[in-house]
Amino acid sequence: MQGVIKAFDPSNGDGIVVRDTDLSEYNLAPNALEGSIFRMLRQGQRVVFVLDASGRATSLSLGSESDMGTPIV
């Protein structure tokens, strides 16, 4: 899934990601950044993610422009 970061608190790792397709909001899983290049997230940052068994966003990564469907100008 693809989306954008709505909020992120670096002190405790809490955050919300909004899915592109239907604007659904998902809380970040406690381990959402493990194994990722991310150490911090900023509001509006585009990410690729999956949902864990509890419906929380995890396995955050950057997508290439083609992965994100970003038009090339």
mmCIF file as Biopython writes it, N, C-alpha, C and O atoms, coordinates in Angstrom:
data_model
#
loop_
_atom_site.group_PDB
_atom_site.id
_atom_site.type_symbol
_atom_site.label_atom_id
_atom_site.label_alt_id
_atom_site.label_comp_id
_atom_site.label_asym_id
_atom_site.label_entity_id
_atom_site.label_seq_id
_atom_site.pdbx_PDB_ins_code
_atom_site.Cartn_x
_atom_site.Cartn_y
_atom_site.Cartn_z
_atom_site.occupancy
_atom_site.B_iso_or_equiv
_atom_site.auth_seq_id
_atom_site.auth_asym_id
_atom_site.pdbx_PDB_model_num
ATOM 1   N N  . MET A ? 1  ? 0.833   -1.170 0.000   1.0 0.0 1  A 1 
ATOM 2   C CA . MET A ? 1  ? 0.000   0.000  0.000   1.0 0.0 1  A 1 
ATOM 3   C C  . MET A ? 1  ? 0.882   1.240  0.000   1.0 0.0 1  A 1 
ATOM 4   O O  . MET A ? 1  ? 2.043   1.202  0.406   1.0 0.0 1  A 1 
ATOM 5   N N  . GLN A ? 2  ? 0.308   2.321  -0.459  1.0 0.0 2  A 1 
ATOM 6   C CA . GLN A ? 2  ? 1.044   3.573  -0.518  1.0 0.0 2  A 1 
ATOM 7   C C  . GLN A ? 2  ? 0.274   4.640  0.234   1.0 0.0 2  A 1 
ATOM 8   O O  . GLN A ? 2  ? -0.955  4.619  0.282   1.0 0.0 2  A 1 
ATOM 9   N N  . GLY A ? 3  ? 1.002   5.564  0.816   1.0 0.0 3  A 1 
ATOM 10  C CA . GLY A ? 3  ? 0.344   6.635  1.541   1.0 0.0 3  A 1 
ATOM 11  C C  . GLY A ? 3  ? 1.307   7.721  1.944   1.0 0.0 3  A 1 
ATOM 12  O O  . GLY A ? 3  ? 2.447   7.784  1.484   1.0 0.0 3  A 1 
ATOM 13  N N  . VAL A ? 4  ? 0.809   8.586  2.830   1.0 0.0 4  A 1 
ATOM 14  C CA . VAL A ? 4  ? 1.613   9.694  3.340   1.0 0.0 4  A 1 
ATOM 15  C C  . VAL A ? 4  ? 1.515   9.707  4.864   1.0 0.0 4  A 1 
ATOM 16  O O  . VAL A ? 4  ? 0.522   9.275  5.448   1.0 0.0 4  A 1 
ATOM 17  N N  . ILE A ? 5  ? 2.561   10.209 5.476   1.0 0.0 5  A 1 
ATOM 18  C CA . ILE A ? 5  ? 2.585   10.339 6.930   1.0 0.0 5  A 1 
ATOM 19  C C  . ILE A ? 5  ? 1.735   11.544 7.311   1.0 0.0 5  A 1 
ATOM 20  O O  . ILE A ? 5  ? 1.953   12.652 6.822   1.0 0.0 5  A 1 
ATOM 21  N N  . LYS A ? 6  ? 0.769   11.314 8.186   1.0 0.0 6  A 1 
ATOM 22  C CA . LYS A ? 6  ? -0.073  12.398 8.687   1.0 0.0 6  A 1 
ATOM 23  C C  . LYS A ? 6  ? 0.542   13.011 9.933   1.0 0.0 6  A 1 
ATOM 24  O O  . LYS A ? 6  ? 0.511   14.227 10.119  1.0 0.0 6  A 1 
ATOM 25  N N  . ALA A ? 7  ? 1.101   12.157 10.787  1.0 0.0 7  A 1 
ATOM 26  C CA . ALA A ? 7  ? 1.714   12.628 12.029  1.0 0.0 7  A 1 
ATOM 27  C C  . ALA A ? 7  ? 2.742   11.604 12.489  1.0 0.0 7  A 1 
ATOM 28  O O  . ALA A ? 7  ? 2.615   10.411 12.214  1.0 0.0 7  A 1 
ATOM 29  N N  . PHE A ? 8  ? 3.770   12.089 13.198  1.0 0.0 8  A 1 
ATOM 30  C CA . PHE A ? 8  ? 4.780   11.198 13.766  1.0 0.0 8  A 1 
ATOM 31  C C  . PHE A ? 8  ? 5.407   11.870 14.965  1.0 0.0 8  A 1 
ATOM 32  O O  . PHE A ? 8  ? 5.808   13.032 14.892  1.0 0.0 8  A 1 
ATOM 33  N N  . ASP A ? 9  ? 5.496   11.147 16.069  1.0 0.0 9  A 1 
ATOM 34  C CA . ASP A ? 9  ? 6.140   11.632 17.288  1.0 0.0 9  A 1 
ATOM 35  C C  . ASP A ? 9  ? 7.429   10.832 17.486  1.0 0.0 9  A 1 
ATOM 36  O O  . ASP A ? 9  ? 7.374   9.667  17.878  1.0 0.0 9  A 1 
ATOM 37  N N  . PRO A ? 10 ? 8.586   11.441 17.219  1.0 0.0 10 A 1 
ATOM 38  C CA . PRO A ? 10 ? 9.844   10.700 17.307  1.0 0.0 10 A 1 
ATOM 39  C C  . PRO A ? 10 ? 10.200  10.259 18.726  1.0 0.0 10 A 1 
ATOM 40  O O  . PRO A ? 10 ? 10.996  9.336  18.901  1.0 0.0 10 A 1 
ATOM 41  N N  . SER A ? 11 ? 9.626   10.897 19.729  1.0 0.0 11 A 1 
ATOM 42  C CA . SER A ? 11 ? 9.976   10.526 21.103  1.0 0.0 11 A 1 
ATOM 43  C C  . SER A ? 11 ? 9.418   9.163  21.494  1.0 0.0 11 A 1 
ATOM 44  O O  . SER A ? 11 ? 10.010  8.467  22.320  1.0 0.0 11 A 1 
ATOM 45  N N  . ASN A ? 12 ? 8.280   8.771  20.906  1.0 0.0 12 A 1 
ATOM 46  C CA . ASN A ? 12 ? 7.712   7.469  21.270  1.0 0.0 12 A 1 
ATOM 47  C C  . ASN A ? 12 ? 7.386   6.592  20.058  1.0 0.0 12 A 1 
ATOM 48  O O  . ASN A ? 12 ? 6.957   5.450  20.222  1.0 0.0 12 A 1 
ATOM 49  N N  . GLY A ? 13 ? 7.584   7.109  18.854  1.0 0.0 13 A 1 
ATOM 50  C CA . GLY A ? 13 ? 7.363   6.329  17.640  1.0 0.0 13 A 1 
ATOM 51  C C  . GLY A ? 13 ? 5.909   6.233  17.200  1.0 0.0 13 A 1 
ATOM 52  O O  . GLY A ? 13 ? 5.606   5.544  16.227  1.0 0.0 13 A 1 
ATOM 53  N N  . ASP A ? 14 ? 5.002   6.916  17.904  1.0 0.0 14 A 1 
ATOM 54  C CA . ASP A ? 14 ? 3.599   6.914  17.501  1.0 0.0 14 A 1 
ATOM 55  C C  . ASP A ? 14 ? 3.418   7.731  16.237  1.0 0.0 14 A 1 
ATOM 56  O O  . ASP A ? 14 ? 4.073   8.756  16.048  1.0 0.0 14 A 1 
ATOM 57  N N  . GLY A ? 15 ? 2.530   7.275  15.377  1.0 0.0 15 A 1 
ATOM 58  C CA . GLY A ? 15 ? 2.267   8.024  14.160  1.0 0.0 15 A 1 
ATOM 59  C C  . GLY A ? 15 ? 1.060   7.493  13.430  1.0 0.0 15 A 1 
ATOM 60  O O  . GLY A ? 15 ? 0.487   6.464  13.789  1.0 0.0 15 A 1 
ATOM 61  N N  . ILE A ? 16 ? 0.688   8.221  12.393  1.0 0.0 16 A 1 
ATOM 62  C CA . ILE A ? 16 ? -0.466  7.870  11.567  1.0 0.0 16 A 1 
ATOM 63  C C  . ILE A ? 16 ? -0.063  8.000  10.111  1.0 0.0 16 A 1 
ATOM 64  O O  . ILE A ? 16 ? 0.584   8.971  9.721   1.0 0.0 16 A 1 
ATOM 65  N N  . VAL A ? 17 ? -0.451  7.010  9.303   1.0 0.0 17 A 1 
ATOM 66  C CA . VAL A ? 17 ? -0.239  7.059  7.862   1.0 0.0 17 A 1 
ATOM 67  C C  . VAL A ? 17 ? -1.613  7.014  7.198   1.0 0.0 17 A 1 
ATOM 68  O O  . VAL A ? 17 ? -2.508  6.299  7.648   1.0 0.0 17 A 1 
ATOM 69  N N  . VAL A ? 18 ? -1.770  7.789  6.121   1.0 0.0 18 A 1 
ATOM 70  C CA . VAL A ? 18 ? -3.030  7.852  5.376   1.0 0.0 18 A 1 
ATOM 71  C C  . VAL A ? 18 ? -2.833  7.159  4.033   1.0 0.0 18 A 1 
ATOM 72  O O  . VAL A ? 18 ? -1.961  7.534  3.249   1.0 0.0 18 A 1 
ATOM 73  N N  . ARG A ? 19 ? -3.660  6.136  3.778   1.0 0.0 19 A 1 
ATOM 74  C CA . ARG A ? 19 ? -3.567  5.385  2.522   1.0 0.0 19 A 1 
ATOM 75  C C  . ARG A ? 19 ? -4.083  6.239  1.363   1.0 0.0 19 A 1 
ATOM 76  O O  . ARG A ? 19 ? -5.104  6.916  1.485   1.0 0.0 19 A 1 
ATOM 77  N N  . ASP A ? 20 ? -3.365  6.199  0.239   1.0 0.0 20 A 1 
ATOM 78  C CA . ASP A ? 20 ? -3.706  7.002  -0.942  1.0 0.0 20 A 1 
ATOM 79  C C  . ASP A ? 20 ? -5.072  6.671  -1.529  1.0 0.0 20 A 1 
ATOM 80  O O  . ASP A ? 20 ? -5.827  7.577  -1.881  1.0 0.0 20 A 1 
ATOM 81  N N  . THR A ? 21 ? -5.397  5.394  -1.640  1.0 0.0 21 A 1 
ATOM 82  C CA . THR A ? 21 ? -6.564  4.990  -2.412  1.0 0.0 21 A 1 
ATOM 83  C C  . THR A ? 21 ? -7.891  5.429  -1.814  1.0 0.0 21 A 1 
ATOM 84  O O  . THR A ? 21 ? -8.806  5.808  -2.545  1.0 0.0 21 A 1 
ATOM 85  N N  . ASP A ? 22 ? -8.004  5.383  -0.482  1.0 0.0 22 A 1 
ATOM 86  C CA . ASP A ? 22 ? -9.300  5.717  0.123   1.0 0.0 22 A 1 
ATOM 87  C C  . ASP A ? 22 ? -9.190  6.640  1.332   1.0 0.0 22 A 1 
ATOM 88  O O  . ASP A ? 22 ? -10.180 6.872  2.025   1.0 0.0 22 A 1 
ATOM 89  N N  . LEU A ? 23 ? -8.001  7.163  1.588   1.0 0.0 23 A 1 
ATOM 90  C CA . LEU A ? 23 ? -7.723  8.083  2.687   1.0 0.0 23 A 1 
ATOM 91  C C  . LEU A ? 23 ? -7.962  7.469  4.065   1.0 0.0 23 A 1 
ATOM 92  O O  . LEU A ? 23 ? -8.181  8.190  5.038   1.0 0.0 23 A 1 
ATOM 93  N N  . SER A ? 24 ? -7.919  6.125  4.150   1.0 0.0 24 A 1 
ATOM 94  C CA . SER A ? 24 ? -8.019  5.460  5.449   1.0 0.0 24 A 1 
ATOM 95  C C  . SER A ? 24 ? -6.776  5.780  6.264   1.0 0.0 24 A 1 
ATOM 96  O O  . SER A ? 24 ? -5.677  5.888  5.721   1.0 0.0 24 A 1 
ATOM 97  N N  . GLU A ? 25 ? -6.958  5.932  7.569   1.0 0.0 25 A 1 
ATOM 98  C CA . GLU A ? 25 ? -5.848  6.235  8.471   1.0 0.0 25 A 1 
ATOM 99  C C  . GLU A ? 25 ? -5.485  4.996  9.272   1.0 0.0 25 A 1 
ATOM 100 O O  . GLU A ? 25 ? -6.356  4.271  9.754   1.0 0.0 25 A 1 
ATOM 101 N N  . TYR A ? 26 ? -4.175  4.763  9.407   1.0 0.0 26 A 1 
ATOM 102 C CA . TYR A ? 26 ? -3.661  3.618  10.150  1.0 0.0 26 A 1 
ATOM 103 C C  . TYR A ? 26 ? -2.602  4.081  11.133  1.0 0.0 26 A 1 
ATOM 104 O O  . TYR A ? 26 ? -1.720  4.868  10.787  1.0 0.0 26 A 1 
ATOM 105 N N  . ASN A ? 27 ? -2.693  3.592  12.358  1.0 0.0 27 A 1 
ATOM 106 C CA . ASN A ? 27 ? -1.643  3.855  13.343  1.0 0.0 27 A 1 
ATOM 107 C C  . ASN A ? 27 ? -0.405  3.065  12.952  1.0 0.0 27 A 1 
ATOM 108 O O  . ASN A ? 27 ? -0.499  1.987  12.364  1.0 0.0 27 A 1 
ATOM 109 N N  . LEU A ? 28 ? 0.757   3.616  13.286  1.0 0.0 28 A 1 
ATOM 110 C CA . LEU A ? 28 ? 2.001   2.897  13.038  1.0 0.0 28 A 1 
ATOM 111 C C  . LEU A ? 28 ? 2.176   1.814  14.092  1.0 0.0 28 A 1 
ATOM 112 O O  . LEU A ? 28 ? 1.921   2.042  15.274  1.0 0.0 28 A 1 
ATOM 113 N N  . ALA A ? 29 ? 2.605   0.648  13.666  1.0 0.0 29 A 1 
ATOM 114 C CA . ALA A ? 29 ? 2.936   -0.430 14.591  1.0 0.0 29 A 1 
ATOM 115 C C  . ALA A ? 29 ? 4.201   -0.034 15.348  1.0 0.0 29 A 1 
ATOM 116 O O  . ALA A ? 29 ? 5.014   0.732  14.831  1.0 0.0 29 A 1 
ATOM 117 N N  . PRO A ? 30 ? 4.378   -0.549 16.567  1.0 0.0 30 A 1 
ATOM 118 C CA . PRO A ? 30 ? 5.583   -0.206 17.339  1.0 0.0 30 A 1 
ATOM 119 C C  . PRO A ? 30 ? 6.889   -0.506 16.606  1.0 0.0 30 A 1 
ATOM 120 O O  . PRO A ? 30 ? 7.890   0.174  16.834  1.0 0.0 30 A 1 
ATOM 121 N N  . ASN A ? 31 ? 6.895   -1.509 15.735  1.0 0.0 31 A 1 
ATOM 122 C CA . ASN A ? 31 ? 8.112   -1.894 15.007  1.0 0.0 31 A 1 
ATOM 123 C C  . ASN A ? 31 ? 8.100   -1.405 13.566  1.0 0.0 31 A 1 
ATOM 124 O O  . ASN A ? 31 ? 8.829   -1.945 12.734  1.0 0.0 31 A 1 
ATOM 125 N N  . ALA A ? 32 ? 7.303   -0.409 13.254  1.0 0.0 32 A 1 
ATOM 126 C CA . ALA A ? 32 ? 7.104   0.042  11.869  1.0 0.0 32 A 1 
ATOM 127 C C  . ALA A ? 32 ? 8.400   0.444  11.163  1.0 0.0 32 A 1 
ATOM 128 O O  . ALA A ? 32 ? 8.506   0.305  9.945   1.0 0.0 32 A 1 
ATOM 129 N N  . LEU A ? 33 ? 9.379   0.937  11.909  1.0 0.0 33 A 1 
ATOM 130 C CA . LEU A ? 33 ? 10.614  1.408  11.282  1.0 0.0 33 A 1 
ATOM 131 C C  . LEU A ? 33 ? 11.760  0.398  11.358  1.0 0.0 33 A 1 
ATOM 132 O O  . LEU A ? 33 ? 12.839  0.656  10.825  1.0 0.0 33 A 1 
ATOM 133 N N  . GLU A ? 34 ? 11.543  -0.739 12.007  1.0 0.0 34 A 1 
ATOM 134 C CA . GLU A ? 34 ? 12.601  -1.749 12.103  1.0 0.0 34 A 1 
ATOM 135 C C  . GLU A ? 34 ? 12.955  -2.283 10.721  1.0 0.0 34 A 1 
ATOM 136 O O  . GLU A ? 34 ? 12.073  -2.620 9.931   1.0 0.0 34 A 1 
ATOM 137 N N  . GLY A ? 35 ? 14.242  -2.357 10.436  1.0 0.0 35 A 1 
ATOM 138 C CA . GLY A ? 35 ? 14.711  -2.841 9.149   1.0 0.0 35 A 1 
ATOM 139 C C  . GLY A ? 35 ? 14.553  -1.828 8.024   1.0 0.0 35 A 1 
ATOM 140 O O  . GLY A ? 35 ? 14.768  -2.152 6.856   1.0 0.0 35 A 1 
ATOM 141 N N  . SER A ? 36 ? 14.183  -0.620 8.368   1.0 0.0 36 A 1 
ATOM 142 C CA . SER A ? 36 ? 13.944  0.434  7.386   1.0 0.0 36 A 1 
ATOM 143 C C  . SER A ? 36 ? 15.106  1.423  7.389   1.0 0.0 36 A 1 
ATOM 144 O O  . SER A ? 36 ? 15.878  1.476  8.347   1.0 0.0 36 A 1 
ATOM 145 N N  . ILE A ? 37 ? 15.228  2.200  6.324   1.0 0.0 37 A 1 
ATOM 146 C CA . ILE A ? 37 ? 16.231  3.263  6.310   1.0 0.0 37 A 1 
ATOM 147 C C  . ILE A ? 37 ? 15.767  4.462  7.134   1.0 0.0 37 A 1 
ATOM 148 O O  . ILE A ? 37 ? 16.562  5.348  7.449   1.0 0.0 37 A 1 
ATOM 149 N N  . PHE A ? 38 ? 14.477  4.488  7.483   1.0 0.0 38 A 1 
ATOM 150 C CA . PHE A ? 38 ? 13.928  5.611  8.244   1.0 0.0 38 A 1 
ATOM 151 C C  . PHE A ? 38 ? 14.383  5.588  9.690   1.0 0.0 38 A 1 
ATOM 152 O O  . PHE A ? 38 ? 14.413  4.532  10.322  1.0 0.0 38 A 1 
ATOM 153 N N  . ARG A ? 39 ? 14.729  6.729  10.203  1.0 0.0 39 A 1 
ATOM 154 C CA . ARG A ? 39 ? 14.965  6.915  11.628  1.0 0.0 39 A 1 
ATOM 155 C C  . ARG A ? 39 ? 13.924  7.880  12.172  1.0 0.0 39 A 1 
ATOM 156 O O  . ARG A ? 39 ? 13.630  7.901  13.367  1.0 0.0 39 A 1 
ATOM 157 N N  . MET A ? 40 ? 13.377  8.675  11.267  1.0 0.0 40 A 1 
ATOM 158 C CA . MET A ? 40 ? 12.369  9.666  11.623  1.0 0.0 40 A 1 
ATOM 159 C C  . MET A ? 40 ? 11.483  9.860  10.406  1.0 0.0 40 A 1 
ATOM 160 O O  . MET A ? 40 ? 11.918  9.660  9.272   1.0 0.0 40 A 1 
ATOM 161 N N  . LEU A ? 41 ? 10.254  10.245 10.644  1.0 0.0 41 A 1 
ATOM 162 C CA . LEU A ? 41 ? 9.319   10.506 9.558   1.0 0.0 41 A 1 
ATOM 163 C C  . LEU A ? 41 ? 8.838   11.941 9.673   1.0 0.0 41 A 1 
ATOM 164 O O  . LEU A ? 41 ? 8.778   12.501 10.768  1.0 0.0 41 A 1 
ATOM 165 N N  . ARG A ? 42 ? 8.497   12.529 8.541   1.0 0.0 42 A 1 
ATOM 166 C CA . ARG A ? 42 ? 7.968   13.895 8.576   1.0 0.0 42 A 1 
ATOM 167 C C  . ARG A ? 42 ? 6.577   13.901 7.955   1.0 0.0 42 A 1 
ATOM 168 O O  . ARG A ? 42 ? 6.254   13.072 7.105   1.0 0.0 42 A 1 
ATOM 169 N N  . GLN A ? 43 ? 5.773   14.841 8.393   1.0 0.0 43 A 1 
ATOM 170 C CA . GLN A ? 43 ? 4.417   14.973 7.869   1.0 0.0 43 A 1 
ATOM 171 C C  . GLN A ? 43 ? 4.471   15.175 6.353   1.0 0.0 43 A 1 
ATOM 172 O O  . GLN A ? 43 ? 5.255   15.982 5.854   1.0 0.0 43 A 1 
ATOM 173 N N  . GLY A ? 44 ? 3.637   14.440 5.636   1.0 0.0 44 A 1 
ATOM 174 C CA . GLY A ? 44 ? 3.587   14.552 4.182   1.0 0.0 44 A 1 
ATOM 175 C C  . GLY A ? 44 ? 4.559   13.639 3.451   1.0 0.0 44 A 1 
ATOM 176 O O  . GLY A ? 44 ? 4.538   13.579 2.222   1.0 0.0 44 A 1 
ATOM 177 N N  . GLN A ? 45 ? 5.410   12.928 4.181   1.0 0.0 45 A 1 
ATOM 178 C CA . GLN A ? 45 ? 6.376   12.033 3.542   1.0 0.0 45 A 1 
ATOM 179 C C  . GLN A ? 45 ? 5.647   10.832 2.932   1.0 0.0 45 A 1 
ATOM 180 O O  . GLN A ? 45 ? 4.804   10.210 3.579   1.0 0.0 45 A 1 
ATOM 181 N N  . ARG A ? 46 ? 5.983   10.517 1.685   1.0 0.0 46 A 1 
ATOM 182 C CA . ARG A ? 46 ? 5.355   9.396  0.990   1.0 0.0 46 A 1 
ATOM 183 C C  . ARG A ? 46 ? 6.052   8.099  1.365   1.0 0.0 46 A 1 
ATOM 184 O O  . ARG A ? 46 ? 7.281   8.029  1.408   1.0 0.0 46 A 1 
ATOM 185 N N  . VAL A ? 47 ? 5.250   7.071  1.639   1.0 0.0 47 A 1 
ATOM 186 C CA . VAL A ? 47 ? 5.789   5.782  2.053   1.0 0.0 47 A 1 
ATOM 187 C C  . VAL A ? 47 ? 5.003   4.636  1.420   1.0 0.0 47 A 1 
ATOM 188 O O  . VAL A ? 47 ? 3.866   4.801  0.977   1.0 0.0 47 A 1 
ATOM 189 N N  . VAL A ? 48 ? 5.638   3.489  1.394   1.0 0.0 48 A 1 
ATOM 190 C CA . VAL A ? 48 ? 4.995   2.223  1.047   1.0 0.0 48 A 1 
ATOM 191 C C  . VAL A ? 48 ? 4.940   1.442  2.348   1.0 0.0 48 A 1 
ATOM 192 O O  . VAL A ? 48 ? 5.909   1.444  3.108   1.0 0.0 48 A 1 
ATOM 193 N N  . PHE A ? 49 ? 3.816   0.767  2.624   1.0 0.0 49 A 1 
ATOM 194 C CA . PHE A ? 49 ? 3.679   0.047  3.880   1.0 0.0 49 A 1 
ATOM 195 C C  . PHE A ? 49 ? 2.767   -1.164 3.711   1.0 0.0 49 A 1 
ATOM 196 O O  . PHE A ? 49 ? 2.085   -1.311 2.697   1.0 0.0 49 A 1 
ATOM 197 N N  . VAL A ? 50 ? 2.771   -2.020 4.717   1.0 0.0 50 A 1 
ATOM 198 C CA . VAL A ? 50 ? 1.846   -3.152 4.788   1.0 0.0 50 A 1 
ATOM 199 C C  . VAL A ? 50 ? 1.136   -3.065 6.134   1.0 0.0 50 A 1 
ATOM 200 O O  . VAL A ? 50 ? 1.581   -2.363 7.042   1.0 0.0 50 A 1 
ATOM 201 N N  . LEU A ? 51 ? 0.031   -3.784 6.248   1.0 0.0 51 A 1 
ATOM 202 C CA . LEU A ? 51 ? -0.688  -3.819 7.514   1.0 0.0 51 A 1 
ATOM 203 C C  . LEU A ? 51 ? -0.358  -5.107 8.244   1.0 0.0 51 A 1 
ATOM 204 O O  . LEU A ? 51 ? -0.283  -6.175 7.636   1.0 0.0 51 A 1 
ATOM 205 N N  . ASP A ? 52 ? -0.158  -4.999 9.566   1.0 0.0 52 A 1 
ATOM 206 C CA . ASP A ? 52 ? 0.081   -6.197 10.364  1.0 0.0 52 A 1 
ATOM 207 C C  . ASP A ? 52 ? -1.260  -6.834 10.726  1.0 0.0 52 A 1 
ATOM 208 O O  . ASP A ? 52 ? -2.310  -6.346 10.307  1.0 0.0 52 A 1 
ATOM 209 N N  . ALA A ? 53 ? -1.234  -7.908 11.493  1.0 0.0 53 A 1 
ATOM 210 C CA . ALA A ? 53 ? -2.449  -8.642 11.853  1.0 0.0 53 A 1 
ATOM 211 C C  . ALA A ? 53 ? -3.426  -7.792 12.661  1.0 0.0 53 A 1 
ATOM 212 O O  . ALA A ? 53 ? -4.621  -8.087 12.701  1.0 0.0 53 A 1 
ATOM 213 N N  . SER A ? 54 ? -2.921  -6.740 13.304  1.0 0.0 54 A 1 
ATOM 214 C CA . SER A ? 54 ? -3.772  -5.853 14.104  1.0 0.0 54 A 1 
ATOM 215 C C  . SER A ? 54 ? -4.269  -4.649 13.311  1.0 0.0 54 A 1 
ATOM 216 O O  . SER A ? 54 ? -4.947  -3.782 13.861  1.0 0.0 54 A 1 
ATOM 217 N N  . GLY A ? 55 ? -3.933  -4.590 12.015  1.0 0.0 55 A 1 
ATOM 218 C CA . GLY A ? 55 ? -4.373  -3.475 11.179  1.0 0.0 55 A 1 
ATOM 219 C C  . GLY A ? 55 ? -3.559  -2.213 11.344  1.0 0.0 55 A 1 
ATOM 220 O O  . GLY A ? 55 ? -4.031  -1.118 11.037  1.0 0.0 55 A 1 
ATOM 221 N N  . ARG A ? 56 ? -2.321  -2.360 11.836  1.0 0.0 56 A 1 
ATOM 222 C CA . ARG A ? 56 ? -1.433  -1.206 11.971  1.0 0.0 56 A 1 
ATOM 223 C C  . ARG A ? 56 ? -0.402  -1.213 10.856  1.0 0.0 56 A 1 
ATOM 224 O O  . ARG A ? 56 ? 0.003   -2.273 10.379  1.0 0.0 56 A 1 
ATOM 225 N N  . ALA A ? 57 ? 0.021   -0.023 10.442  1.0 0.0 57 A 1 
ATOM 226 C CA . ALA A ? 57 ? 1.005   0.122  9.370   1.0 0.0 57 A 1 
ATOM 227 C C  . ALA A ? 57 ? 2.380   -0.301 9.859   1.0 0.0 57 A 1 
ATOM 228 O O  . ALA A ? 57 ? 2.819   0.103  10.936  1.0 0.0 57 A 1 
ATOM 229 N N  . THR A ? 58 ? 3.058   -1.121 9.056   1.0 0.0 58 A 1 
ATOM 230 C CA . THR A ? 58 ? 4.391   -1.580 9.405   1.0 0.0 58 A 1 
ATOM 231 C C  . THR A ? 58 ? 5.217   -1.768 8.136   1.0 0.0 58 A 1 
ATOM 232 O O  . THR A ? 58 ? 4.706   -1.601 7.029   1.0 0.0 58 A 1 
ATOM 233 N N  . SER A ? 59 ? 6.475   -2.109 8.294   1.0 0.0 59 A 1 
ATOM 234 C CA . SER A ? 59 ? 7.391   -2.335 7.160   1.0 0.0 59 A 1 
ATOM 235 C C  . SER A ? 59 ? 7.436   -1.140 6.220   1.0 0.0 59 A 1 
ATOM 236 O O  . SER A ? 59 ? 7.353   -1.298 5.002   1.0 0.0 59 A 1 
ATOM 237 N N  . LEU A ? 60 ? 7.568   0.050  6.783   1.0 0.0 60 A 1 
ATOM 238 C CA . LEU A ? 60 ? 7.618   1.260  5.977   1.0 0.0 60 A 1 
ATOM 239 C C  . LEU A ? 60 ? 8.870   1.304  5.125   1.0 0.0 60 A 1 
ATOM 240 O O  . LEU A ? 60 ? 9.956   0.941  5.578   1.0 0.0 60 A 1 
ATOM 241 N N  . SER A ? 61 ? 8.716   1.747  3.898   1.0 0.0 61 A 1 
ATOM 242 C CA . SER A ? 61 ? 9.857   1.916  3.006   1.0 0.0 61 A 1 
ATOM 243 C C  . SER A ? 61 ? 9.558   3.035  2.020   1.0 0.0 61 A 1 
ATOM 244 O O  . SER A ? 61 ? 8.414   3.453  1.840   1.0 0.0 61 A 1 
ATOM 245 N N  . LEU A ? 62 ? 10.607  3.493  1.401   1.0 0.0 62 A 1 
ATOM 246 C CA . LEU A ? 62 ? 10.471  4.452  0.311   1.0 0.0 62 A 1 
ATOM 247 C C  . LEU A ? 62 ? 10.197  3.687  -0.954  1.0 0.0 62 A 1 
ATOM 248 O O  . LEU A ? 62 ? 10.748  2.603  -1.150  1.0 0.0 62 A 1 
ATOM 249 N N  . GLY A ? 63 ? 9.360   4.221  -1.818  1.0 0.0 63 A 1 
ATOM 250 C CA . GLY A ? 63 ? 9.147   3.609  -3.116  1.0 0.0 63 A 1 
ATOM 251 C C  . GLY A ? 63 ? 9.841   4.442  -4.180  1.0 0.0 63 A 1 
ATOM 252 O O  . GLY A ? 63 ? 10.089  5.633  -3.994  1.0 0.0 63 A 1 
ATOM 253 N N  . SER A ? 64 ? 10.145  3.804  -5.283  1.0 0.0 64 A 1 
ATOM 254 C CA . SER A ? 64 ? 10.683  4.570  -6.397  1.0 0.0 64 A 1 
ATOM 255 C C  . SER A ? 64 ? 9.535   5.354  -7.009  1.0 0.0 64 A 1 
ATOM 256 O O  . SER A ? 64 ? 8.375   5.104  -6.684  1.0 0.0 64 A 1 
ATOM 257 N N  . GLU A ? 65 ? 9.832   6.274  -7.866  1.0 0.0 65 A 1 
ATOM 258 C CA . GLU A ? 65 ? 8.771   7.055  -8.497  1.0 0.0 65 A 1 
ATOM 259 C C  . GLU A ? 65 ? 7.805   6.156  -9.237  1.0 0.0 65 A 1 
ATOM 260 O O  . GLU A ? 65 ? 6.602   6.417  -9.234  1.0 0.0 65 A 1 
ATOM 261 N N  . SER A ? 66 ? 8.298   5.099  -9.875  1.0 0.0 66 A 1 
ATOM 262 C CA . SER A ? 66 ? 7.396   4.200  -10.595 1.0 0.0 66 A 1 
ATOM 263 C C  . SER A ? 66 ? 6.526   3.419  -9.616  1.0 0.0 66 A 1 
ATOM 264 O O  . SER A ? 66 ? 5.358   3.161  -9.908  1.0 0.0 66 A 1 
ATOM 265 N N  . ASP A ? 67 ? 7.074   3.034  -8.449  1.0 0.0 67 A 1 
ATOM 266 C CA . ASP A ? 67 ? 6.291   2.342  -7.425  1.0 0.0 67 A 1 
ATOM 267 C C  . ASP A ? 67 ? 5.172   3.228  -6.896  1.0 0.0 67 A 1 
ATOM 268 O O  . ASP A ? 67 ? 4.069   2.750  -6.630  1.0 0.0 67 A 1 
ATOM 269 N N  . MET A ? 68 ? 5.452   4.505  -6.747  1.0 0.0 68 A 1 
ATOM 270 C CA . MET A ? 68 ? 4.499   5.444  -6.169  1.0 0.0 68 A 1 
ATOM 271 C C  . MET A ? 68 ? 3.498   5.954  -7.214  1.0 0.0 68 A 1 
ATOM 272 O O  . MET A ? 68 ? 2.505   6.589  -6.859  1.0 0.0 68 A 1 
ATOM 273 N N  . GLY A ? 69 ? 3.748   5.683  -8.478  1.0 0.0 69 A 1 
ATOM 274 C CA . GLY A ? 69 ? 2.858   6.199  -9.497  1.0 0.0 69 A 1 
ATOM 275 C C  . GLY A ? 69 ? 3.034   7.698  -9.705  1.0 0.0 69 A 1 
ATOM 276 O O  . GLY A ? 69 ? 2.122   8.375  -10.179 1.0 0.0 69 A 1 
ATOM 277 N N  . THR A ? 70 ? 4.192   8.207  -9.354  1.0 0.0 70 A 1 
ATOM 278 C CA . THR A ? 70 ? 4.465   9.627  -9.493  1.0 0.0 70 A 1 
ATOM 279 C C  . THR A ? 70 ? 4.722   9.945  -10.960 1.0 0.0 70 A 1 
ATOM 280 O O  . THR A ? 70 ? 5.572   9.317  -11.592 1.0 0.0 70 A 1 
ATOM 281 N N  . PRO A ? 71 ? 3.996   10.914 -11.505 1.0 0.0 71 A 1 
ATOM 282 C CA . PRO A ? 71 ? 4.245   11.248 -12.907 1.0 0.0 71 A 1 
ATOM 283 C C  . PRO A ? 71 ? 5.639   11.850 -13.096 1.0 0.0 71 A 1 
ATOM 284 O O  . PRO A ? 71 ? 6.103   12.641 -12.275 1.0 0.0 71 A 1 
ATOM 285 N N  . ILE A ? 72 ? 6.278   11.471 -14.162 1.0 0.0 72 A 1 
ATOM 286 C CA . ILE A ? 72 ? 7.606   12.005 -14.473 1.0 0.0 72 A 1 
ATOM 287 C C  . ILE A ? 72 ? 7.412   13.244 -15.342 1.0 0.0 72 A 1 
ATOM 288 O O  . ILE A ? 72 ? 6.744   13.192 -16.374 1.0 0.0 72 A 1 
ATOM 289 N N  . VAL A ? 73 ? 7.998   14.347 -14.916 1.0 0.0 73 A 1 
ATOM 290 C CA . VAL A ? 73 ? 7.882   15.600 -15.663 1.0 0.0 73 A 1 
ATOM 291 C C  . VAL A ? 73 ? 9.192   16.021 -16.245 1.0 0.0 73 A 1 
ATOM 292 O O  . VAL A ? 73 ? 9.269   17.057 -16.905 1.0 0.0 73 A 1 
#
